[in-house]
Amino acid sequence: MSAIAIILARAGSKGVPGKNVAEVAGRPCIAWTIDDARASTRVSRVVVSSDDPRALEVARSMGVETVERPADLAHDTATVDDAARQAFGAIGEPGGPVVILYANVPVRPAGLVDRAIDTLVRTGADSVQSYAPVGKHHPWWTARVDMMAGNVRPWEGEVLNHGCYRRQGLPPAYIPDGGVIALTADALMLRLGAEAGPHAFFGRDRRGVITGEGEVVDIDSRVDLIVADVLLREREEMESRKVG
């Protein structure tokens, strides 16, 4: 079943201005996401939605479709699903699964998009999202620190760190990593009667695929930009060695 990939690339960003077109390993950031979408064996159509002329230019130069995002869907509080629905409607709401990819995620493991689509189709779920291990930022190790006195107490319960002081003793916990969202058209268009809220577009039956720690880099800070640049250059060097 062929899928449609919608790449979201809003121009505004407070953390890293222009991050979607910032240079990462010698290319605009969005170019890496376009590569990931086109590398998928399950994606037959790639569409970039943006209010940024530079992002749209990169997309067109790479031969993918573009949809200009209206201003009312490009401000700080505009939602991902509203932008994706607008783009989906603009291309005629074609059949098949829909994949939402973020242009500010230049690093993904190979095959992640196909894994999400395959899981969606195989399970009959409404949506599939990628999750990464939280690592040392585990909820059990979350604390409250008094800004004035510096007193420390548990975020929840009575025992600091849930009494666990070794990372190996923490129960598995995962967080959405921004790598991929695959969903049915009915879920995206809010036709499933899911409970109203910011995540209603995930539908009722929500599944996940797990990535390795650090396999996905979502650029929200300059540190993320540096990490992504290093990882992609290392990947390119490894590929060139294989060819050589």
C-alpha positions as CSV (number, residue, x, y, z in Angstrom):
1,M,0.0,0.0,0.0
2,S,1.6,3.3,-1.1
3,A,2.0,6.1,1.4
4,I,2.2,9.8,1.1
5,A,5.0,11.6,3.1
6,I,4.2,15.1,4.2
7,I,7.3,17.0,5.4
8,L,6.6,19.9,7.7
9,A,9.0,22.9,7.5
10,R,7.7,26.0,9.3
11,A,10.0,29.0,8.9
12,G,9.8,30.4,12.4
13,S,12.0,29.0,15.2
14,K,13.2,30.6,18.4
15,G,15.7,28.0,19.4
16,V,17.6,27.8,16.1
17,P,16.4,30.4,13.6
18,G,16.0,29.0,10.1
19,K,16.8,25.5,11.4
20,N,15.0,23.7,8.6
21,V,17.3,25.2,6.0
22,A,20.4,25.5,8.2
23,E,23.5,23.8,6.9
24,V,24.0,20.3,8.3
25,A,27.0,18.3,7.0
26,G,27.1,20.5,3.9
27,R,23.4,20.4,3.0
28,P,20.2,22.2,4.0
29,C,18.7,20.4,7.0
30,I,15.5,19.6,5.1
31,A,17.4,17.8,2.4
32,W,18.2,14.9,4.7
33,T,14.5,14.4,5.5
34,I,13.6,14.5,1.9
35,D,16.2,11.8,1.3
36,D,14.7,9.7,4.1
37,A,11.2,10.0,2.6
38,R,12.4,9.1,-0.9
39,A,14.5,6.2,0.3
40,S,11.3,4.5,1.7
41,T,10.1,1.6,-0.3
42,R,6.5,2.3,0.9
43,V,6.3,6.0,0.1
44,S,5.2,6.9,-3.5
45,R,4.7,10.6,-3.1
46,V,6.6,13.3,-1.1
47,V,5.1,16.7,-0.3
48,V,6.8,19.6,1.5
49,S,4.6,22.0,3.4
50,S,6.2,25.3,4.3
51,D,5.9,29.0,4.6
52,D,9.6,29.4,4.1
53,P,10.6,30.2,0.4
54,R,14.1,28.7,1.0
55,A,12.7,25.4,2.1
56,L,10.3,25.3,-0.8
57,E,13.1,26.1,-3.2
58,V,15.2,23.2,-1.8
59,A,12.2,20.8,-2.1
60,R,11.6,21.8,-5.7
61,S,15.3,21.5,-6.6
62,M,15.1,17.9,-5.3
63,G,12.0,17.1,-7.4
64,V,9.3,16.8,-4.8
65,E,6.0,18.5,-4.5
66,T,5.4,21.6,-2.5
67,V,2.4,23.2,-0.7
68,E,2.6,26.7,0.6
69,R,1.5,26.9,4.2
70,P,-0.9,29.8,5.0
71,A,0.2,32.3,7.7
72,D,-2.5,31.2,10.1
73,L,-0.9,27.7,10.2
74,A,2.7,29.0,10.5
75,H,2.8,30.8,13.9
76,D,4.2,29.5,17.2
77,T,1.0,28.0,18.4
78,A,-0.1,26.4,15.1
79,T,-0.4,22.6,15.5
80,V,1.3,19.9,13.5
81,D,-1.9,18.1,12.6
82,D,-3.6,21.3,11.4
83,A,-0.6,21.9,9.0
84,A,-0.6,18.3,7.9
85,R,-4.3,18.3,7.2
86,Q,-4.0,21.5,5.2
87,A,-1.3,20.0,3.0
88,F,-3.2,16.7,2.7
89,G,-6.3,18.5,1.6
90,A,-4.3,20.6,-0.9
91,I,-3.1,17.5,-2.7
92,G,-6.6,16.0,-2.9
93,E,-6.6,13.6,0.1
94,P,-5.2,10.6,-1.8
95,G,-5.7,7.1,-0.4
96,G,-3.2,5.1,1.6
97,P,-1.3,5.8,4.8
98,V,0.1,9.2,5.6
99,V,3.6,9.8,7.0
100,I,4.4,13.0,8.8
101,L,8.1,13.9,8.9
102,Y,9.7,17.0,10.5
103,A,12.2,18.9,8.4
104,N,14.4,19.6,11.4
105,V,15.2,15.9,12.0
106,P,18.1,15.2,9.7
107,V,19.3,12.1,11.4
108,R,17.1,8.9,11.4
109,P,18.1,5.2,11.3
110,A,17.8,3.6,7.9
111,G,14.4,2.0,7.3
112,L,12.6,3.8,10.1
113,V,9.9,5.2,7.8
114,D,9.2,1.8,6.4
115,R,9.1,0.2,9.8
116,A,6.4,2.6,10.9
117,I,4.3,2.1,7.8
118,D,4.7,-1.7,8.0
119,T,3.6,-1.6,11.6
120,L,0.6,0.6,10.8
121,V,-0.6,-1.7,8.0
122,R,0.2,-5.0,9.7
123,T,-1.6,-4.1,13.0
124,G,-4.5,-2.1,11.5
125,A,-3.7,0.6,14.0
126,D,-4.7,4.3,13.6
127,S,-1.2,5.6,14.1
128,V,2.4,4.6,14.7
129,Q,5.0,6.9,16.2
130,S,8.7,6.4,16.9
131,Y,10.0,6.3,20.5
132,A,13.5,6.5,21.9
133,P,14.7,5.3,25.3
134,V,14.8,8.2,27.8
135,G,18.2,7.0,29.0
136,K,19.4,8.9,32.1
137,H,16.6,11.4,31.8
138,H,14.2,8.9,33.3
139,P,11.0,10.0,35.1
140,W,12.1,8.2,38.2
141,W,15.0,10.5,38.5
142,T,13.0,13.7,38.1
143,A,13.0,16.0,41.1
144,R,11.6,19.2,42.4
145,V,14.3,21.8,43.4
146,D,13.2,24.9,45.4
147,M,14.5,27.9,43.5
148,M,15.2,29.9,46.6
149,A,16.4,27.5,49.2
150,G,17.6,24.7,46.9
151,N,15.7,22.0,48.8
152,V,15.3,18.8,46.7
153,R,12.3,16.5,46.9
154,P,10.8,13.8,44.7
155,W,8.7,14.8,41.8
156,E,6.2,12.2,42.9
157,G,6.0,9.9,45.9
158,E,8.1,10.1,49.1
159,V,11.4,8.5,48.1
160,L,13.9,10.4,46.0
161,N,14.8,8.7,42.7
162,H,12.3,5.9,43.6
163,G,15.2,4.5,45.6
164,C,17.0,3.6,42.4
165,Y,20.6,4.9,41.9
166,R,21.8,2.8,39.0
167,R,20.7,3.4,35.5
168,Q,20.6,-0.4,34.9
169,G,17.9,-0.7,37.6
170,L,15.4,1.7,35.9
171,P,12.4,0.2,34.2
172,P,12.2,0.8,30.4
173,A,10.7,4.2,29.5
174,Y,10.4,5.9,26.1
175,I,9.7,9.3,24.7
176,P,8.5,10.4,21.2
177,D,11.7,11.2,19.3
178,G,10.3,13.0,16.3
179,G,11.6,10.5,13.8
180,V,8.3,9.5,12.1
181,I,4.6,9.5,12.5
182,A,2.6,7.1,10.3
183,L,-1.2,7.2,10.4
184,T,-4.3,6.5,8.4
185,A,-6.1,9.3,6.5
186,D,-9.1,8.8,8.8
187,A,-7.0,9.4,11.9
188,L,-5.4,12.6,10.4
189,M,-8.7,14.0,9.3
190,L,-10.3,13.3,12.7
191,R,-12.9,10.9,11.4
192,L,-12.4,8.2,14.1
193,G,-14.2,9.9,17.0
194,A,-11.0,10.0,19.2
195,E,-11.2,12.0,22.4
196,A,-10.7,15.7,21.6
197,G,-7.3,17.2,22.4
198,P,-4.0,18.0,20.8
199,H,-3.3,14.3,20.1
200,A,-6.7,13.4,18.7
201,F,-5.2,12.9,15.2
202,F,-3.4,9.8,16.5
203,G,-6.8,8.1,16.7
204,R,-7.8,5.5,19.2
205,D,-5.3,2.6,18.5
206,R,-1.9,4.1,18.9
207,R,1.3,2.0,18.4
208,G,5.0,2.7,18.6
209,V,8.3,1.6,17.0
210,I,11.4,1.9,19.1
211,T,14.7,3.5,17.9
212,G,18.0,3.3,19.6
213,E,19.2,5.9,22.0
214,G,20.7,8.8,19.9
215,E,19.6,7.3,16.5
216,V,17.2,10.2,15.9
217,V,18.4,13.8,16.2
218,D,15.6,16.5,16.4
219,I,17.2,19.9,16.1
220,D,15.9,22.2,18.8
221,S,19.2,23.8,19.9
222,R,22.7,24.6,18.6
223,V,24.0,21.6,20.4
224,D,21.6,19.4,18.4
225,L,22.8,21.0,15.2
226,I,26.4,20.2,16.1
227,V,25.6,16.6,17.0
228,A,23.7,16.1,13.8
229,D,26.5,17.6,11.7
230,V,29.1,15.2,13.3
231,L,26.9,12.1,12.9
232,L,26.0,12.8,9.3
233,R,29.6,13.5,8.3
234,E,30.7,10.2,10.0
235,R,27.9,8.4,8.1
236,E,29.0,9.9,4.8
237,E,32.6,9.0,5.5
238,M,31.6,5.4,6.3
239,E,29.6,5.2,3.1
240,S,32.4,6.6,1.0
241,R,34.8,4.0,2.5
242,K,32.4,1.2,1.5
243,V,32.3,2.5,-2.1
244,G,36.0,2.9,-2.2
